[in-house]
Amino acid sequence: MRPASRNEHEIPRTAITDGERAFRALLALPRDDECSAVGVDGSGTVLPVSTDDARCLLVRGAEGWRPAAHATAESRAVLELYLPVRCHSGTLTVAHLGQSLDGRIATASGDSFYVTGAANLLHLQRMRALCDAVLVGAGTVAADDPRLTVRVGAGAQPVRVVLDPRRRLGPDRRIFSDSAASTLLVVDAALARRGERHGDAEVVGVPVRDGRLALDVLLGELRARGLCSVFVEGGGTTVSRFLEAGLLDRLQVAVAPLVIGVGRPGLDVPGCERMRDCLRAAHRVFRMGDDVLIDCDLRRPPNGSAAAPELVRVL
């Protein structure tokens, strides 16, 4: 699924749910060791609490933060889904695709509204809030003119990164003109000039190898800017290139109960002749509205799968 467009329906604003309380607690986790438990009160305010406080949602143990024992099923599901992103050590690159049962992210004409439902759109907003940068390819911007900002709940705006090696996007796109967040336009180094801007965006040159941007060099450039967690939000070609290059730590695929037929594929990577040589990822499964999210840990051996508690309500 491509990021939401100018026609995107807004996530409805409702009372604070258990899932929203849990997510707010995640965003506010302290960096120091003085606090060992975090909770959220009835108004949604995050505060340090004792481990036996009924408001407690997260406790810190020898292996880091974990859901409190008495957290509700909804809170626990949200915490288990997002803790690996919020509490990663070092660098993290995670990608997401929303697709149909037959592996399509759009119809043949390019229509992708909406493959997945409102709960998955909320998930995208939360992933943006948790990561330092959100990255998309030029095709996504050309088709959807997205904002790629956080517009629900708490959370800082990520740096927006657009991959456009041939510089085919004009500066009139909203992402280059809305001043809503810092934006980088990544192009072939041969087409970039030092200090150049493209609308409000900074132009960043990256070498091209075999006709493709050197994604490892790009990630190094982002890390050098302090952008340690990168969310690759789309589209299918961009996510596939990161996966093929072995640069993803996690891959999230949301599957909707939908059959598109002839259309645009999600993942498109070189195949293997033998099944035993194919990538079989360690993963967890979450219910997300009418959709199912498969959260793959590509850095961990696939010793079975773990079925996480359902996201019984995320809105």
Number of C-alpha atoms within 10 A of each C-alpha: 28 27 24 22 17 10 10 13 10 12 14 10 9 7 10 13 16 22 22 21 24 28 24 19 23 24 19 15 20 14 8 7 7 8 15 18 25 27 27 23 13 10 9 17 12 22 16 19 20 14 19 11 14 14 22 25 29 28 19 16 10 5 6 10 19 16 22 23 13 16 18 14 17 20 26 24 23 27 24 16 18 18 18 14 19 18 15 11 10 7 13 21 20 26 28 24 27 31 30 22 14 17 21 26 29 25 16 14 9 12 16 23 18 17 24 25 16 19 18 23 20 21 16 21 20 20 26 28 24 26 24 21 26 28 24 26 23 23 20 23 24 13 14 20 20 20 20 27 21 21 17 14 16 14 20 16 20 25 21 25 26 24 25 18 24 12 15 11 18 11 14 13 16 18 26 26 15 14 12 17 20 17 24 23 26 24 22 21 16 12 14 18 11 10 8 11 16 17 19 20 23 18 22 23 20 23 17 16 10 6 9 12 21 15 18 14 13 17 18 13 15 19 16 10 9 12 19 19 25 27 28 25 26 25 25 27 19 23 25 20 18 19 20 14 12 12 16 23 17 23 21 19 20 24 26 23 13 15 13 17 14 12 17 20 17 24 21 14 14 7 10 10 7 7 9 8 9 10 11 14 19 19 22 19 20 22 21 23 19 13 22 20 23 19 22 23 19 20 12 12 11 14 10 11 12 12 12 17 18 17 22 16 18 21 18
